[in-house]
Amino acid sequence: MVNSDMILFSANGSSSKFFDLYSDGYFMPMDDSKNDLTGSYEVIGNEVKFKVQRKADTGDAEDYVITGDRTINCAYAINPFSADRRSKHN
C-alpha cells in the first residue's frame, strides 16, 4: 500500500511481537525509522491479546496524524499459515 502507516501484529504464543512499519509501495513494508509504539501482549489459551499505544501526533513523518475531527480509513490482512512477518498475506 502506497504511503501507509502500519502496525503489524505477529501472534505466535510467547514469541508474539508487534512492529511499527511504513510502506511506500506494493511490496513488503519497511520498519518505520522511529518506533513510536509501546505495548504488551497476553497469551490466553490459544489466543494472543495485544494492547498497543502511540501518540496521536508522534512528530514522525512516516506516522499518520490522528485527529478527532476526521474519519480514519483502516485495513487489515491476515496470513493464518505463518507468524513470519516476511511471509505474504492473503
N, C-alpha and C positions, 0 to 999 in steps of 0.2 A: 504494500500500500504506500502510495506516494506521500511524503511529508507527514508521517504518522507517529504520534507519541504512543508508546505501547508499554504494557505490563505483561510479562509472560509468567504464568504460574506453571511450575513443573511439580505435579503431585506424584510423589514417589516414596510414600511412607516416611520414615525417619530421615530420609535423604532429600526431602522436598525443598524447593527453593523458589524464589521469585526474582525477576530481573527487570530493570528499568531499561527499555530499548527504544530505538528510533529507527524508522525506515524512510529512505528517500527513493524507493523504487520497489519493483515487484520481484524481490529476492529476499534472502534471509536478512532480518533486521540486525542492526549493529547494537552493541552496548551503548547506551547513552554516555556521552563524555563525562557526565556527572550523575552519580546515582543519588536521586532525591527521595528514594523510598525508604521507609522504615516499617518494620512489622514483624510478624511472627506467624507460625502455623501450629496446628494441633492435630495429631493423629487420633481419630476416634474410630475404633474398629478398623474397617477397610476404607474409611474416608479420611480426607485431609481438609481441614478448615483453615483458610488463610485470613489474616487480618492485616491489611496493608494501608499505610497512610502516606500522604505527601502534602506539602503546602499547595494552596490553590494557585499561587504565583511563585514559582521557585526561582525566577530570575534566570533560568536556564533556557537558552534559545531553542533547544530541542524539546522542551516541555510545553504542552498546551496550557494556556492560562485559563483557569476555570473561574467563571463569574456566575453570580446568581441570577443574571438577567437574560440568559440565552440558553437554548437547548444544546446539549452535548450529544453528538452522534457517537454511538459506541457499536463495536462489532466484536465478535469472538470467533475463534476457530479451535477445533478440537482434534487431537490425534489420540484416539483411545488405545493405540497399539504401542506407544513408546513414550517414555518420560524424557528422552533425549531432546534437548532444546534445538538441536540442529536438524531433527527429522521433520519432514514436510507434513503439514496438516491436511485434513480433508478439504 
